[in-house]
Amino acid sequence: MAARILFAGTPEFSVPCLNALVEAGHQVLAVYTQPDRPAGRGRQVAPSSVKQAAQALGLPVAQPETLRDPDAQAALAAWGADLMVVVAYGLLLPPPVLAAPRLGCVNVHASLLPRWRGAAPIQRSILAGDTQTGVTIMGMEKGLDTGPMYLVRATPMAERETGGSLHDRLCILGAQALLEALPGILAGTLIPVPQDDGLAVYARKFTKDEALIDWSAPAEAIDRQVRAFDPWPVAETRLAGQTLRVWAAEPIPGAATAAPGAVVATSKAGIDVATGAGSLRITRLQLPGKRPMAAAELLNARNLAGQSLG
């Protein structure tokens, strides 16, 4: 059953869902995305990934600064949509917008709700050591990710999952789940299940401060931090007053043999650093103004024996 759909999304995560709707034959009336923002090292103003995808598909694009404005709300309602599909849009949808489409708004969320409601479910799930995650198709209401669930699809967490690898897997799973749920949503035969608010966990947005490694933490926890923050904001530490970004690392079996942060061994395999419990081997890193490199490359030019990080 084809439908008249409005789509709202901004980052790369949203693009597979938009493409899936078009490929499935739904009429995407317009695409809402955030206004163009400065991006990249040069901070040049650039369109969002969703805007670029929409333009490639020949779809109308709307970029209101806010949907609280009555004129923006009236313009959205004028499309006469059956449904609005929202995927990582990044702007608040006030009640008049939620009620504008005939069947309301549905959201593709990158977690197994009610766990990890909020802005950073992918990174938070890795940081917490979750063994599985997934996507939820939910009806939207005024609360933050509190709406009833139409469909939940789980996937095991890979052993060395990173924020980037999980992002790429879940955006595809989200598109598949959306197409699976849509026929029942449009026909009114798929009845959403309320979330258990007592099980809710909030995935707050990350700050750069959280990227700083605390070497007194266990090696396993720091390893999860490194993986969760790849590719953003990237875990970091200090080396002789310089910021050292840690792109990849792995726990080393055995007890720590020195104070947290001390470099206990170096080899072609990497830089072994003592932690609060065990050691962590840094295998890929980045110095200020340099490209990411294997730890062995740094060791070829710099002796870290007896030094400490942090």
C-alpha positions as CSV (number, residue, x, y, z in Angstrom):
1,M,0.0,0.0,0.0
2,A,1.7,3.2,-1.2
3,A,1.3,6.3,1.0
4,R,1.7,10.0,0.9
5,I,4.7,10.5,3.2
6,L,6.7,13.4,4.7
7,F,10.2,12.5,5.6
8,A,12.3,14.2,8.3
9,G,16.0,13.4,8.9
10,T,19.4,15.0,8.8
11,P,22.6,12.8,9.1
12,E,23.9,9.9,7.1
13,F,22.0,7.5,9.4
14,S,18.7,8.7,7.9
15,V,19.5,8.2,4.2
16,P,18.8,4.4,3.9
17,C,15.3,5.0,5.3
18,L,14.6,7.7,2.7
19,N,15.9,5.6,-0.1
20,A,13.9,2.6,1.0
21,L,10.7,4.6,1.0
22,V,11.2,5.8,-2.5
23,E,12.3,2.4,-3.8
24,A,9.2,0.8,-2.2
25,G,7.0,3.1,-4.3
26,H,5.8,5.5,-1.6
27,Q,5.1,9.1,-2.5
28,V,7.6,11.2,-0.6
29,L,5.9,14.6,-0.7
30,A,8.8,16.5,0.8
31,V,11.9,16.0,2.9
32,Y,12.5,18.0,6.0
33,T,16.1,18.4,7.2
34,Q,18.0,20.8,9.3
35,P,19.4,24.0,7.8
36,D,22.8,23.9,6.2
37,R,25.6,24.1,8.9
38,P,29.4,24.6,9.0
39,A,31.0,21.2,8.7
40,G,34.5,19.6,8.3
41,R,37.9,21.0,9.2
42,G,37.3,24.1,7.1
43,R,33.9,24.8,8.7
44,Q,32.4,25.5,5.4
45,V,28.6,25.6,5.3
46,A,27.3,22.4,3.8
47,P,24.0,20.6,3.2
48,S,23.0,17.7,5.4
49,S,23.4,14.1,4.1
50,V,19.6,13.9,3.8
51,K,19.4,17.1,1.8
52,Q,22.0,15.8,-0.7
53,A,20.1,12.5,-1.0
54,A,16.7,14.2,-1.4
55,Q,18.1,16.5,-4.1
56,A,19.6,13.5,-6.0
57,L,16.1,11.9,-5.9
58,G,14.5,15.1,-7.1
59,L,12.4,15.6,-4.0
60,P,11.3,19.0,-2.5
61,V,13.4,20.0,0.5
62,A,12.2,22.1,3.5
63,Q,14.7,23.4,6.1
64,P,12.9,25.4,8.8
65,E,15.0,26.7,11.7
66,T,12.2,25.5,14.0
67,L,8.9,23.8,13.8
68,R,7.5,25.9,16.6
69,D,6.7,28.7,14.2
70,P,2.9,28.7,13.2
71,D,3.8,29.4,9.5
72,A,6.1,26.4,9.4
73,Q,3.4,24.2,11.0
74,A,0.8,25.4,8.5
75,A,3.2,24.7,5.6
76,L,3.8,21.2,6.9
77,A,0.1,20.5,7.3
78,A,-0.6,21.8,3.8
79,W,1.1,18.8,2.3
80,G,-1.8,16.6,3.4
81,A,0.4,13.7,4.3
82,D,-0.8,10.3,5.5
83,L,2.2,9.8,7.7
84,M,5.5,11.5,8.7
85,V,8.6,9.3,9.0
86,V,11.2,10.8,11.3
87,V,14.8,9.4,11.5
88,A,17.4,11.4,13.5
89,Y,15.9,14.7,12.4
90,G,17.3,16.6,15.4
91,L,14.5,19.2,15.8
92,L,11.7,19.0,18.3
93,L,8.3,18.2,16.8
94,P,5.6,20.1,18.7
95,P,2.1,18.7,19.1
96,P,0.6,20.5,16.1
97,V,3.2,18.8,13.9
98,L,2.7,15.4,15.5
99,A,-1.0,15.7,14.8
100,A,-0.7,17.1,11.2
101,P,-0.4,13.9,9.2
102,R,-3.5,11.7,9.0
103,L,-1.8,8.8,10.8
104,G,0.6,10.9,12.9
105,C,4.4,10.5,13.0
106,V,6.6,7.4,13.3
107,N,10.2,7.3,14.3
108,V,13.1,4.9,13.5
109,H,15.2,4.8,16.7
110,A,18.6,3.1,17.0
111,S,18.0,1.1,20.2
112,L,15.8,-1.5,21.8
113,L,13.4,0.9,23.5
114,P,12.8,1.8,26.3
115,R,16.6,1.3,26.8
116,W,18.6,4.3,25.4
117,R,16.0,6.9,24.8
118,G,17.7,10.1,23.6
119,A,20.4,11.4,21.3
120,A,23.3,8.9,21.5
121,P,21.9,5.4,21.7
122,I,24.6,3.8,19.5
123,Q,27.6,5.0,21.5
124,R,25.9,4.6,24.9
125,S,25.1,0.9,24.2
126,I,28.7,0.1,23.3
127,L,30.0,2.2,26.3
128,A,27.7,0.2,28.6
129,G,28.9,-3.1,27.4
130,D,25.5,-4.2,26.0
131,T,25.5,-7.6,24.4
132,Q,22.7,-6.7,22.0
133,T,21.0,-3.7,20.5
134,G,18.7,-3.0,17.6
135,V,16.1,-0.6,16.2
136,T,12.6,0.3,17.2
137,I,9.8,1.7,15.0
138,M,7.6,3.8,17.3
139,G,4.7,6.2,17.2
140,M,5.8,9.7,18.2
141,E,4.3,11.6,21.1
142,K,5.3,14.7,23.1
143,G,7.8,12.9,25.3
144,L,11.4,12.1,24.3
145,D,11.3,8.7,22.6
146,T,8.4,7.6,24.9
147,G,5.9,6.6,22.2
148,P,4.4,3.1,21.7
149,M,6.4,0.6,19.7
150,Y,5.2,-0.9,16.4
151,L,8.2,-3.1,15.8
152,V,11.4,-4.0,17.5
153,R,14.3,-5.7,15.7
154,A,17.3,-6.9,17.7
155,T,20.9,-7.7,16.6
156,P,23.8,-9.1,18.6
157,M,26.6,-6.7,19.4
158,A,29.8,-7.7,17.5
159,E,32.8,-8.5,19.7
160,R,34.8,-5.5,18.5
161,E,31.9,-3.2,17.6
162,T,32.7,0.5,17.1
163,G,30.4,3.4,16.9
164,G,31.0,3.5,13.2
165,S,30.4,-0.1,12.5
166,L,27.2,-0.2,14.6
167,H,25.9,3.0,13.0
168,D,26.3,1.4,9.5
169,R,24.6,-1.8,10.6
170,L,21.7,-0.2,12.4
171,C,20.8,2.3,9.6
172,I,20.3,-0.6,7.2
173,L,18.4,-2.6,9.9
174,G,16.3,0.5,10.5
175,A,15.3,0.8,6.8
176,Q,14.4,-2.9,6.7
177,A,12.3,-2.6,9.9
178,L,10.5,0.5,8.6
179,L,9.4,-1.2,5.4
180,E,8.3,-4.2,7.4
181,A,6.2,-2.1,9.8
182,L,4.7,0.4,7.3
183,P,1.9,-1.8,5.7
184,G,0.5,-2.6,9.1
185,I,0.8,1.0,10.3
186,L,-0.9,2.3,7.2
187,A,-3.7,-0.3,7.3
188,G,-4.2,0.2,11.0
189,T,-3.7,-3.5,11.7
190,L,-0.3,-3.2,13.5
191,I,-1.1,-2.2,17.1
192,P,1.7,-0.4,19.0
193,V,2.7,-1.6,22.4
194,P,3.3,0.9,25.2
195,Q,6.9,1.2,26.6
196,D,7.6,0.2,30.1
197,D,8.8,3.5,31.6
198,G,10.3,1.7,34.5
199,L,13.0,0.2,32.2
200,A,13.9,3.5,30.5
201,V,17.5,4.5,30.3
202,Y,18.6,7.9,28.9
203,A,21.2,8.1,26.2
204,R,22.4,11.7,26.7
205,K,24.3,13.5,24.0
206,F,28.1,13.3,24.3
207,T,30.4,16.1,25.2
208,K,34.1,16.3,24.3
209,D,35.0,16.0,28.0
210,E,33.8,12.4,27.9
211,A,36.4,11.6,25.3
212,L,39.2,12.0,27.8
213,I,40.5,8.7,29.0
214,D,40.7,8.0,32.8
215,W,43.5,5.5,33.1
216,S,42.4,4.5,36.6
217,A,39.4,2.8,35.0
218,P,39.6,-0.9,34.0
219,A,41.1,-1.8,30.7
220,E,37.8,-3.2,29.5
221,A,36.0,0.0,30.2
222,I,38.6,2.1,28.4
223,D,38.4,-0.3,25.4
224,R,34.7,0.2,25.2
225,Q,35.2,4.0,25.4
226,V,37.7,3.9,22.5
227,R,35.3,1.7,20.4
228,A,32.2,3.7,21.2
229,F,33.9,7.1,20.3
230,D,35.1,5.9,16.9
231,P,34.6,7.8,14.6
232,W,33.4,10.7,16.9
233,P,34.4,12.3,19.2
234,V,37.4,9.9,19.4
235,A,38.9,8.9,22.8
236,E,42.0,11.0,23.8
237,T,44.7,11.3,26.4
238,R,47.8,13.5,27.0
239,L,51.4,12.7,26.1
240,A,54.0,15.2,27.2
241,G,51.5,18.0,27.0
242,Q,50.1,17.0,23.6
243,T,46.7,15.6,22.9
244,L,46.9,12.0,21.7
245,R,43.8,10.7,20.0
246,V,43.3,6.9,20.5
247,W,41.5,5.3,17.5
248,A,42.0,1.7,18.3
249,A,43.1,-0.4,21.3
250,E,42.6,-3.7,23.0
251,P,42.8,-5.1,26.5
252,I,45.8,-7.2,27.4
253,P,45.3,-10.2,29.7
254,G,46.9,-10.1,33.1
255,A,47.1,-7.7,36.0
256,A,48.5,-4.2,35.7
257,T,52.2,-3.9,36.7
258,A,52.5,-0.2,37.1
259,A,50.5,3.0,38.0
260,P,47.6,3.8,35.8
261,G,48.7,5.6,32.7
262,A,52.3,4.3,32.7
263,V,53.7,2.9,29.5
264,V,54.7,-0.6,30.5
265,A,55.8,-2.0,27.1
266,T,56.2,-1.0,23.5
267,S,56.5,-3.2,20.4
268,K,55.4,-3.5,16.8
269,A,52.0,-4.7,18.2
270,G,51.4,-1.4,20.0
271,I,51.9,0.6,23.2
272,D,50.9,-1.2,26.4
273,V,49.5,1.2,29.1
274,A,48.7,0.2,32.7
275,T,45.1,0.9,33.8
276,G,43.2,0.6,37.0
277,A,42.6,-3.1,36.2
278,G,44.8,-4.7,33.6
279,S,46.6,-3.1,30.6
280,L,45.4,-1.6,27.4
281,R,47.4,-1.9,24.1
282,I,47.0,1.2,21.9
283,T,47.3,0.1,18.3
284,R,46.2,3.1,16.3
285,L,46.6,6.8,17.3
286,Q,46.8,10.4,16.1
287,L,49.0,13.3,17.1
288,P,47.9,16.9,16.7
289,G,47.9,18.0,13.0
290,K,48.8,14.5,11.9
291,R,46.9,11.7,10.2
292,P,45.9,8.6,12.2
293,M,48.7,6.1,12.2
294,A,49.6,2.7,13.6
295,A,51.2,2.9,17.0
296,A,54.3,1.3,15.6
297,E,54.8,4.3,13.3
298,L,55.0,6.6,16.3
299,L,57.4,4.3,18.1
300,N,59.7,4.4,15.1
301,A,60.2,8.1,15.7
302,R,59.7,8.4,19.5
303,N,60.8,6.4,22.5
304,L,58.0,6.1,25.0
305,A,59.8,3.9,27.5
306,G,59.2,5.2,31.1
307,Q,56.6,7.8,30.0
308,S,53.1,8.2,31.3
309,L,49.8,9.1,29.6
310,G,47.1,11.3,31.0
